[in-house]
Amino acid sequence: MRIGLLTSIREDHHLPGEDFFKRYMTNLAPMYLAAYLRRAGLPVEILIKDRLEDLIPFAPEVLGISSVTENFEFAKRVAARAKRLWNPIVVLGGVHITALPHTLPAVFDVGVVGEGEETFRDLIALILQSGSLPAPEALAKVSGLVFHAPEGVRSSAKRGNLERLDEIPLPDRKNFVKKIGTAYMMTSRGCPYTCSFCVIPAVTEGYRKHSADYVLREIKSIKEHFPEIRHIRIFDDLYIVDKKRVREIALRVEAEGLNREVSFGCWGRANLIDDEMIDAFKRMNMLYVAFGAESGSSRVLSQIKPASTISENQEAIDRLADHGVNPSCSVILGHPRETEADLWATYEFIERNMGKLLEIEFNVAIPWPGTDLWNFALGRGLVKEGMNFEVLKECAYFPNYSTELYPYLNQEIAPEKFERILVEFKKLYRKMMNKIDGLGIKGEVNPGAEIAALH
């Protein structure tokens, strides 16, 4: 059986740097699925692409599409076109359907909820056995699915997450990628923290991690098959949860000389960055560490990101910068209860640290499905489950943000006033972009993946 795996990447509009950020980073999710299916020994032929055009000659009998919320409307159009052209069984996976499983559109035959490896393997085995799309009664026996039945969208039993991540084969990069672009890897899944704006707690339970052995094998695999790679982004939601593991990985990277061949970057959290962690970063050749500062207001920060403080954020920036590890941070503006004073406190925090930060990611609060902000917006009629999610497709690009275009959540500041204040933040954004361009780093995208070119 032929299986095509596709990541929904919009082709109907382009933002500055989007081709680099969206296409230069090879999506690992379908490669994990492919590796898991191959290990299962199922009689399948797999092709992974990020454009439907590249799958049409292959005409897969099963088409798997992974989609986040901002690409969801495009994913629906891709599925509809595939149905018209050769009518495959279309399986939807990813964050969006996991957050809103009961909303499975008719154009998709089946949805995979949560982690896909085991569920997709069992689904493919069932399709092979059935010879076509299985009946609802058969699909109901596979945990982790949503599907259509005469009475409407049905869900099978919930499937628990994989607890022993080392049992997952390494993502099958070498068989599907000729040029890896920006190399990245996932050494853990989930996050032990719960932030109001983050979808991770809604789509995966708990925090699980690969062993240091597995992580070293993957680093070596990347270097073996793509020797040109000089920088690897560790794309975990939060890499530094387990200090002992971070240190073990760093010491082994150092002992095997990998830190002289490749540099790294990761996501951290301010309250976990201490001198011992800094030492591990230095040993591993960690060029930058990014974390969510989120707000310069203690009042707002305590509401949206529990167990975080302004002083910890400042200490993390200072400690990283003083030890030669480039700090980056993100902020989110326009929270429901944020006042003008809170906004200006964030402005002052950013302005004060401009000289130390490699990058600042500016965001406006967006109600992603599965988050507390989604529930807040849903309760006030600002969003709905059946909405056209096309409205969110460009919201991550800060210069384009407008209260007229996107759901505006703030209850304390009139939209017109918020827009005027936002002008000043956009000036800071341009100042940061000018700084990045001055360093010779590709602008308009997260520059961490490119900083290795400067070393």
N, C-alpha and C positions, 0 to 999 in steps of 0.2 A: 504494500500500500504506500502511496506517495503522500507525504505530509509536507505542507508548506507552513513556515512560521514567519510571521510578519509583525514588526513593531509599528504601530500607527504613528507616523511622523507626517505632519501636515505638509502638503505641497501646494496649497492654495494661497499662501501668503508667505512673505519672507521678512524677517526682522534682521537688524544688524548682527552679524556673528552667528545667526541661527544655523547655517549650514555647518559651520565649525562645531558648534555646541551639540547640535542634534545628530549630525551624521558622522562627525569625526570621532565620536565616542561609541564604540561598538557595544550594542546592548547585550548584556550577559544573560538575561532571562531566557531567551530561546536556546542559548547554548547549553545552559543547565538542563533544559528540557530534552534537548537532543542527546546529551551525554547520558541522561537517565534512561531514555528509551533504548539507546544502544546497549547499555549494560543489561537491560531487561531481556535482550535477545529477541525482541519482536521483529517480525519480517516487514520492516518499513524502510523507505528511502526518504531522507529528510533534506529539505533545502531551506535555508534561512536567507531572507532578503528584507530590505526596508522599503521597497516599492512594489506595488502590485504588478506593475509592468514586467518586472523581472521574474515573476512567478507564473505569468500567463502561459509561456511555452511548456512549463513543467506540469501545469493543470493538476495540482494536488487534489486528491480525493478528500482530504481533510485540510482545512485552512485555519490555522490558529492565529488570532490577532490579539496582541496585547495593547492595552490603551489606558492612559491616565485620563483624568477628567477633561483637561483642556484640549485633548485631541479626540474626545469621544465622538463628536459629531462627524469628524472626518473618518473615524473608524467605521461608523455606520455606513457612510457612503462607499468606502472600500468594500465592505461586506456585500452591499447591494450590487455593486458592479461585478464582483466575483460570482454572485448568484446568477446574474444575467448571462455571464460569459460561459461558465461551465458547471455551475450549480454544485459546488462542493458542500460538504458538511462544515459549517463555520462555527468555530469555538472561540469564545471571547474570554480573555483573562486580563489580569491587571488590577490596579488599585481601584479604579472606578466601580467595576462590577462587584468587587469585594465589599466596597462601602455601601453600595445600593443593589444588593443581589436580586431583590424582588422587582427591579425595573428592567429586567432583560428584554431588549427590543426584539421584535419578531424577526428581524433580519438575521439575528444570531440563533443558531439551533441550540447551543448549549453554552453555559457560562461556568468557568472554573473559579471558585471562590477561595481566596487565600493562596498559600504556597501551592505551586502547580505540579511539582515533580511527580508525587505519588498519584494525585488525582488524574493528571493527564495520562500517565501510564495506564491506569486502570480503565480510563475512558477509551483509549486507543485499543486496548485488549478487547474491550466489549464490542467496539465497532468492527474489529477484525472477526470476532465470533459471529456477529449479527449479519455482516455483509453490507450493512447500510446504517442509517441513523436508528439507534435502538429505540424501542417503544418506551414511553414514560415509566412503565412499571420496571423495566430493566435499568433505566437511568437512575431510578430512585434507590437502587441497591449500591450505587457508587457514591461514597461519601464525598462531600465537597463540591457538589454540582447544583446549578439552577438550570431549569429547562422548561419547555412549554408542554402543557397538558390541556386536555379539553376544558378543565375548570380554571385554567389560567397558568401563571408562572408558579412552578413548584420548586422546592428546595429539598435536596436529599439531606441526610444526617451531616452534621458538621464534622469536618475532618481536623483532627489535631495537627499541630505543626510538628515537623520533624525535630526531634530532640537531639539526635546525634548527627550534627551537620557534617562530620567527617565521612559519613556514609554516602554523601552526595559526590559523584565523580567531579573532577575538575571541569569547569565549563569548556566546551569543545571548541576552543578558539581556532586551533590550527587547521581544522577541516572546513571552516566556514569563512575565514578571514585571510585575505592575502596581505593586507596592510592594516595594522591594528589601530593606527591613529593615536589618540590619547589613551594610553593603557590605564585601566582601572580594575580593581578587584574588590570583592566583598569578603571580609574576614569574619563577619558576624551578621546576625539578623535580629531586628527588633531593637527596642530601647527600653530601659527600665523607668524612664521618666514619662510624665504625661503633661504635655503643653497644650494649651487650648486651641492653638492654630495648627497642630500637627496631626496628620492622618495615620501615622504609624500605629498608635495604640488600637485603632479601629480595624486595621487590616492584618495585624500579626500579634500574637500573644507572647509576652515575655521577651527575654533576651537570651539568645543562644549564640555560641561562638565556635569557630573552627579552632582546632589545636594549633600550637606553634608549628608542629610538624607539617600540617596541611598547608598553612600559610607559606612556609618556606618552599614546599613543593610547587606551589602555584607561582611564586616569584621566579623560581628557577625555570619553570615551564614557559613563562612569558619570555624570559631572557633567551632560552634555548630556541624557541620558535620565531622570536622577533628580536634578534640581537641588536637592532638599531634603537631599541627603546632605552631611554635614559631617565625616564621619570614615570612613576606609577602613583596614581591617585587611589588611596584607600577610601572607598566610597561608602563605608558603613554609616548607618545613621548616627552612631556614636562609637568610634573605634576605641576610646580610652577608658571604657567602663572598668575593665579588669587590669589594674596596674601591674600585677604580677605577670600576666600574659603579655602585656605591652613590653615589659622589660625583657622577658624571655625572647620574644621575637627580635627585639633590638639587639640583644647580645649575640644571637645566632646570625643575624644579618651581618653584624660587625665581624664576628669570628670567621665567617666564610668569605669575607671581602666583598659582599654584595653591595655594601654601602659605598664602595669606590666605583661601582659599575652603574648604579641607579640611585636616584633620589626619590623621596616620597612626600606626599601631602596627605592630610587627613582632616576629619571633622572631630572636634573635641567639645569639651564643656568647661566653662571657666573654673568652677569649683573643684574640678579634678586635676587641674594643671598646677602641680607643685614642683619643687626642685628635683625630686626623684623622676618625675615624668619628663621634665626638661632634659635630664641626663639621658634618658632612653631616646628621646627625640634626636639628640645630638649624635648618639652612637649609631642610630639608624640612618642618618642623613635625611632627617625630616625637614624639608625646606620651608614648609608653611603649615600652620594649623589654623583652621577656621572654626569659629563657634558663633552661636547666636547670642548677641548682646541684647537684641530685641528692643530695648527702650533705655533711655537715660533717666527715666522717672522710676523711683523706687516703688511708688504706689502702683503704677501700671505693671511693672515687672513682677511684683508679688501676686498680681491677679492672673497673669497669663503664663508665667513660667515659675512654678513653685520651686522653692529651695535655691533661688538665684538672687544675687544682690549686685548693686552697682559697684560696690567696692571689689567684689570678686572679679567682675568683668574688667575693671581697671587694673587690678593686680595681675590678671592673666595677660593682658596686653603688654604691660610693663615687663613682666618676667620673660615672656617670649622674645620681645624686642631686645631686651638687655642681653639675652643669651644667643642672639643671632638666628633665631627661628622666626620667620616672618609671620606675624599675626594677621588674620583676616576676620571680619565679623559681619553679621547681618543685623538689620533692624527692621521692625515692622511698625508701620504708622497707621493711624486711623482705627485703633481698637475701639470697641463700643463705648467704653467709659473713659476714654482718653480726653483730657482737657487741653486747651491751648498751652497752659503752663507745662503740661507733660510733654507736649510736642517740642516746645522750645528747649526743654531739658535734654531731650534726645538730640536736638540740633547741636547744643553746646557740647554734649558728650562726643559726638562725631567730630566736630570742629577741633576739639581739644586733642583728639588722637589721630588726626589726618596724617601727621608726619610719621607716625609709627606703624600705621596699618598698610599692608600690601594692597588690600582691597576692602571695600565696604559694599555689601549687597543691600540695596534699598528695596523694600517691599511695602505694599499697602495691604492691610488685612483683607484677606479673601476667604469666603466661606466654602472651603473645600468639603465635599461630602465626607462624613465620618468624623468631623471635628466638632468641638464645642461651638466654634464660630458658625458652622453649618446649622446646628440646632438653634442657635440664637437667631440667625437670619430666617430660618424656616418658620420659627414661631412668630415672626413679624411680617411674614409674607414677602420678604425680599428675594427669596428663592423658592423653588418647588422641585420635587423629584422629577417631574416630567418636563422641566424647562429645557430650552435650547441652550446647551452648554457651550455653544459657539461664542457666547458673550465672554467666556473666560479665556479664549484662546491666546490673547496677547497680554493678559494681565500681569504676567511675570516680568514684562519689559517696562521698567519703571518710567522712562520718559513718556510713554504712551498713556500712563494712568490718568483717568478722568472720572470724576464722580458721576458724570452723565453716561458713561459707557459701562461701568461696572457696579455691582451691588455695593452701596456705601453703608457701612455698618455703624459708624460713629453716631452716638446719641447726644453728644455734648457740644459739637462744633457744627455750625451750619455748613452745608456743602460749599457755598461760595467762599466762606472764610477758610475752610480747609484747602481749597484750591489755591488761594493766595499764599498761604503758608507753604504749600507744597512747592511753589515756585522757588522758594529759598532752598529747599532740600534738593531740587533738581539742579540748582547751581552747584551745590556740594557734589552731586553726582558727576557733573561735567568736570569739576575740578579733579575728582578722583580719576576719571577717565583720562584726563590730560596727563596726570601723573603716571598712569599705567603706560600710556603711549610714549611718554618720555623715557620710560625704562626699556622700551623696545618690546613690550609684551603686547600680544594681540588684544586690542580693545573690545569693549562691548560684550565680553564673556568673562567667566571666572578665569582669572589669569593664572591660577595656581598651576594648572597643567602645563603652562608654557614657561614658567619661571626657570625651569631647568636649562633653558637655552641661554640663560645669563650666567651660568656657572660652569 
